[in-house]
Amino acid sequence: MPAKKPAKKKKDGYLIQPDPHDVRLSERVTGVDQTGAKVETAVVVERALTIFLNSQEIVTAMTIGDYPEYLAIGYLLNQNMLLPNDTITAVDYDEDLAVVVVRTKRKTNYEKKLKKKVQTSGCAQGTVFGDLMEALEAIKLPDAELRTSWLYSLTNKINTTPSLYLEAGAIHGCVLAVEDRPLVYMEDVGRHNAVDKIAGWMFKHRVRPDDKIFYTTGRLTSEMVIKTVRMGIPILVSRSGFTAWGVELARKANLTLIGRARGKRFTALAGEDRIVFDQDLAYVEDESAKHRRKAAVHDD
């Protein structure tokens, strides 16, 4: 199938980016602060979304509700239930019923696989099926390059992009980028949901993964590594820290794994050979307090 052309870039370079003013995604609530004074604040809205693959119910996910079609496709891809060469004949979304049905040309039946799950450390009780790691052995990540000048420019652009996190908090963000240019920025209450939305977008538009960088605000866990490798993306970056299993899997898969990327600093624990140190740190600014986010202190 020939590659489809993604939507045209917006003026700031993004194809998709958060809309913190979307009234569907957050609401204002009142309460009191530590002094007893009345306060009003924005909180993120959660919605249940049930995903079907053909006639079989697969999972009900808690999500903010934007891009349900991408979320459904990406979830099925990252659970190895939708295959890279599958033909999707239709994606039907019913907003009133909160249901997405992904229909494929191939007949599917994952009843047995649904009983074989491994609980992961992801937010919102993400799951990964027990045979996923076997599928990783057949994946060879491409050669790629990550210039530190790209990394610093990219993280600065992401941190200063208006987002639902900066508006209401309690949410994770993931960004698909090429060199120093962010392309698609997705947010959700669980970081795995944000990953899946990007995976679904890439599948639908047949976007090549070999020259891409994946950025997340969340921890670099085994789940994040597995999903990035399954998408065929060679570089994974986070502003947060690592788990031991995440590092071990990244090394086995030859995934470049960079964490604690904030301001001038970062730590690479796998795939360091892809990094080109071309940036003079004297010209890199520390992260602005205005844009400090979750985990900005704990890994110092």
C-alpha positions as CSV (number, residue, x, y, z in Angstrom):
1,M,0.0,0.0,0.0
2,P,1.5,3.4,-0.9
3,A,2.3,5.7,2.0
4,K,-0.5,8.2,2.7
5,K,0.5,11.9,3.2
6,P,-0.2,13.1,6.7
7,A,-2.0,16.4,7.3
8,K,-0.2,19.6,6.5
9,K,1.9,21.0,9.3
10,K,0.6,23.9,11.4
11,K,2.6,27.1,11.6
12,D,4.5,25.9,14.7
13,G,5.5,22.6,13.0
14,Y,3.1,20.2,14.6
15,L,0.7,18.0,12.7
16,I,-1.3,17.3,15.9
17,Q,-0.8,19.1,19.2
18,P,-2.7,19.5,22.5
19,D,-5.6,21.9,22.7
20,P,-5.7,22.9,26.4
21,H,-8.8,25.0,25.8
22,D,-10.9,22.1,24.4
23,V,-13.9,22.1,26.8
24,R,-14.4,18.3,26.4
25,L,-11.0,17.5,28.0
26,S,-11.1,19.4,31.3
27,E,-13.5,21.2,33.6
28,R,-13.4,23.8,36.3
29,V,-14.1,22.7,39.9
30,T,-14.1,24.6,43.2
31,G,-12.6,23.6,46.6
32,V,-10.5,25.0,49.3
33,D,-6.7,25.3,49.7
34,Q,-4.5,24.6,52.8
35,T,-5.6,27.9,54.4
36,G,-9.3,27.1,53.9
37,A,-9.6,29.8,51.2
38,K,-11.9,29.0,48.3
39,V,-10.1,28.0,45.0
40,E,-11.1,27.1,41.5
41,T,-8.9,24.8,39.4
42,A,-9.0,22.8,36.1
43,V,-9.2,19.0,36.3
44,V,-8.8,16.5,33.5
45,V,-12.0,14.6,32.4
46,E,-11.8,10.8,32.2
47,R,-14.1,8.7,30.0
48,A,-14.4,5.0,29.5
49,L,-13.8,3.8,25.9
50,T,-14.5,0.2,24.9
51,I,-12.4,-1.2,22.1
52,F,-13.6,-4.1,19.8
53,L,-11.6,-6.0,17.2
54,N,-14.2,-7.1,14.7
55,S,-16.9,-8.8,16.8
56,Q,-14.8,-9.4,20.0
57,E,-14.6,-7.0,22.9
58,I,-11.0,-6.4,23.8
59,V,-10.7,-3.8,26.6
60,T,-12.3,-0.8,28.2
61,A,-9.7,2.0,28.7
62,M,-10.0,5.2,30.7
63,T,-9.1,8.1,28.4
64,I,-9.6,11.8,27.9
65,G,-11.6,10.9,24.9
66,D,-9.8,12.6,22.0
67,Y,-8.6,10.7,19.0
68,P,-10.5,7.4,19.9
69,E,-9.8,5.8,16.5
70,Y,-6.1,6.3,16.8
71,L,-6.2,5.0,20.3
72,A,-8.0,1.8,19.3
73,I,-5.7,1.1,16.4
74,G,-2.6,1.8,18.3
75,Y,-3.7,-0.3,21.3
76,L,-4.4,-3.3,19.1
77,L,-1.1,-2.9,17.3
78,N,0.9,-2.7,20.5
79,Q,-0.8,-5.7,21.9
80,N,0.1,-7.7,18.8
81,M,-3.5,-8.3,18.0
82,L,-3.5,-6.0,14.9
83,L,-0.5,-6.9,12.6
84,P,1.6,-4.4,10.6
85,N,0.4,-5.9,7.3
86,D,-3.3,-6.1,8.3
87,T,-5.9,-4.3,6.2
88,I,-8.3,-2.2,8.2
89,T,-11.6,-2.1,6.4
90,A,-13.4,0.3,8.8
91,V,-13.1,2.0,12.2
92,D,-16.5,2.8,13.6
93,Y,-16.8,5.1,16.6
94,D,-20.0,5.6,18.5
95,E,-19.6,8.6,20.9
96,D,-22.9,7.9,22.7
97,L,-22.0,4.3,23.4
98,A,-18.3,5.1,23.9
99,V,-17.3,2.2,21.7
100,V,-14.7,1.9,18.9
101,V,-14.9,-1.1,16.5
102,V,-11.8,-1.8,14.4
103,R,-12.7,-4.1,11.5
104,T,-10.1,-6.0,9.6
105,K,-10.0,-8.1,6.4
106,R,-8.3,-10.8,8.3
107,K,-10.5,-12.9,10.6
108,T,-9.5,-12.6,14.3
109,N,-10.1,-14.5,17.5
110,Y,-8.1,-13.7,20.6
111,E,-10.2,-15.3,23.2
112,K,-7.3,-17.4,24.6
113,K,-4.8,-14.5,24.4
114,L,-7.1,-12.3,26.4
115,K,-6.8,-14.7,29.3
116,K,-3.0,-14.6,29.2
117,K,-2.0,-11.1,30.5
118,V,0.9,-9.6,32.4
119,Q,0.1,-6.6,34.6
120,T,2.5,-3.8,34.0
121,S,3.6,-0.7,35.9
122,G,1.9,1.7,33.5
123,C,-0.7,4.2,34.7
124,A,-4.4,3.3,34.4
125,Q,-3.5,-0.4,34.7
126,G,-1.9,-1.0,31.3
127,T,-1.5,-4.6,30.2
128,V,0.9,-6.3,27.9
129,F,0.3,-9.9,26.7
130,G,2.7,-12.6,27.8
131,D,4.0,-13.4,24.3
132,L,4.8,-9.9,23.3
133,M,8.5,-10.2,24.1
134,E,8.8,-13.1,21.8
135,A,7.7,-10.8,19.0
136,L,10.5,-8.4,19.9
137,E,13.2,-10.9,19.0
138,A,12.3,-10.6,15.4
139,I,12.5,-6.8,15.3
140,K,15.7,-5.2,14.2
141,L,15.9,-1.5,14.9
142,P,17.4,0.6,12.1
143,D,20.6,2.6,12.3
144,A,19.9,6.2,13.2
145,E,21.6,9.3,14.6
146,L,20.7,11.6,17.5
147,R,22.5,14.9,17.6
148,T,22.5,16.5,21.0
149,S,21.7,19.8,19.3
150,W,18.4,18.2,18.1
151,L,17.7,16.8,21.5
152,Y,18.1,20.2,23.3
153,S,16.0,22.0,20.7
154,L,13.3,19.4,20.7
155,T,12.9,19.2,24.5
156,N,12.7,23.0,24.7
157,K,10.0,23.1,22.0
158,I,8.0,20.4,23.7
159,N,8.3,21.9,27.2
160,T,7.1,25.3,26.0
161,T,4.1,24.0,23.9
162,P,0.7,24.8,25.4
163,S,-0.7,21.6,26.8
164,L,-3.4,20.1,28.9
165,Y,-0.7,19.2,31.5
166,L,0.3,22.9,31.9
167,E,-3.5,23.7,32.1
168,A,-4.7,21.0,34.5
169,G,-1.9,18.5,35.3
170,A,-2.6,14.8,36.1
171,I,-1.8,13.7,32.5
172,H,1.0,12.3,30.4
173,G,2.3,13.4,27.1
174,C,4.1,11.7,24.2
175,V,5.6,13.2,21.1
176,L,6.7,11.8,17.8
177,A,9.6,13.8,16.3
178,V,12.1,13.8,13.5
179,E,15.5,15.4,14.2
180,D,14.6,18.6,16.2
181,R,11.0,18.9,14.9
182,P,8.1,17.7,16.9
183,L,5.3,16.3,14.7
184,V,2.6,14.7,16.8
185,Y,1.9,15.5,20.4
186,M,-0.7,13.4,22.2
187,E,-1.8,13.5,25.9
188,D,-3.8,11.1,28.1
189,V,-4.4,10.1,31.7
190,G,-2.2,7.0,31.1
191,R,1.1,7.3,29.2
192,H,0.4,4.1,27.3
193,N,-2.8,5.6,25.9
194,A,-0.7,8.5,24.5
195,V,1.7,6.1,23.0
196,D,-1.1,4.1,21.4
197,K,-2.6,7.2,19.9
198,I,0.7,7.9,18.1
199,A,1.1,4.3,17.0
200,G,-2.4,4.4,15.6
201,W,-1.7,7.7,13.8
202,M,1.5,6.2,12.3
203,F,-0.3,3.1,11.1
204,K,-3.2,4.9,9.5
205,H,-1.0,7.3,7.6
206,R,1.8,4.7,6.9
207,V,4.4,6.9,8.5
208,R,8.0,5.5,8.4
209,P,9.5,4.9,11.9
210,D,13.2,4.5,11.2
211,D,14.1,8.2,11.3
212,K,11.8,9.1,14.2
213,I,12.4,10.0,17.9
214,F,9.8,9.2,20.5
215,Y,9.5,11.4,23.6
216,T,7.5,10.8,26.7
217,T,7.0,12.6,30.0
218,G,6.6,9.3,31.8
219,R,9.0,6.7,33.2
220,L,11.0,4.5,31.0
221,T,9.5,1.2,32.0
222,S,9.5,-2.2,30.2
223,E,6.1,-1.3,28.7
224,M,7.4,2.0,27.2
225,V,10.4,0.2,25.7
226,I,8.4,-2.7,24.3
227,K,5.9,-0.3,22.6
228,T,8.6,1.9,21.1
229,V,10.5,-1.1,19.7
230,R,7.3,-2.6,18.3
231,M,6.7,0.7,16.5
232,G,10.2,0.4,15.0
233,I,11.4,3.7,16.4
234,P,15.1,3.6,17.3
235,I,15.3,6.4,19.9
236,L,13.2,6.8,23.1
237,V,13.6,10.0,25.3
238,S,12.0,10.9,28.6
239,R,12.2,13.7,31.1
240,S,11.7,11.1,33.8
241,G,13.7,8.1,35.1
242,F,14.3,4.4,34.3
243,T,13.3,1.0,35.6
244,A,15.9,-1.8,35.5
245,W,13.8,-4.0,33.2
246,G,13.3,-1.1,30.9
247,V,17.0,-0.6,30.6
248,E,17.7,-4.3,30.1
249,L,15.1,-4.7,27.3
250,A,16.4,-1.5,25.6
251,R,19.9,-2.9,25.6
252,K,18.8,-6.2,24.2
253,A,16.8,-4.5,21.4
254,N,19.5,-1.9,20.7
255,L,17.1,0.9,21.5
256,T,18.7,4.3,22.3
257,L,17.3,5.0,25.8
258,I,17.6,8.6,27.2
259,G,16.1,9.6,30.5
260,R,16.2,12.6,32.9
261,A,16.3,14.9,29.9
262,R,15.8,18.3,31.4
263,G,17.6,21.5,30.5
264,K,21.2,20.8,29.9
265,R,21.2,17.3,31.4
266,F,20.3,13.8,30.2
267,T,21.4,10.3,30.9
268,A,21.7,7.6,28.2
269,L,21.7,3.9,29.4
270,A,21.3,2.1,26.1
271,G,22.2,2.6,22.5
272,E,24.7,5.4,23.2
273,D,26.5,4.8,19.9
274,R,23.7,6.7,18.1
275,I,24.4,9.9,19.9
276,V,26.5,12.6,18.3
277,F,27.7,15.2,20.8
278,D,27.6,18.3,18.7
279,Q,26.1,20.9,21.1
280,D,28.2,23.3,23.1
281,L,26.5,23.2,26.5
282,A,27.5,26.8,27.2
283,Y,24.7,27.8,24.8
284,V,22.0,25.5,26.4
285,E,19.7,27.1,29.0
286,D,18.5,25.3,32.1
287,E,14.9,24.4,32.2
288,S,12.6,27.3,33.1
289,A,10.8,26.9,36.4
290,K,7.6,28.0,34.5
291,H,7.7,24.8,32.5
292,R,9.0,22.3,35.1
293,R,6.8,19.3,35.2
294,K,6.3,16.0,37.0
295,A,9.5,14.3,38.0
296,A,11.6,17.5,37.6
297,V,13.0,17.0,41.2
298,H,12.9,13.4,42.1
299,D,15.7,12.3,39.6
300,D,18.1,15.2,40.4
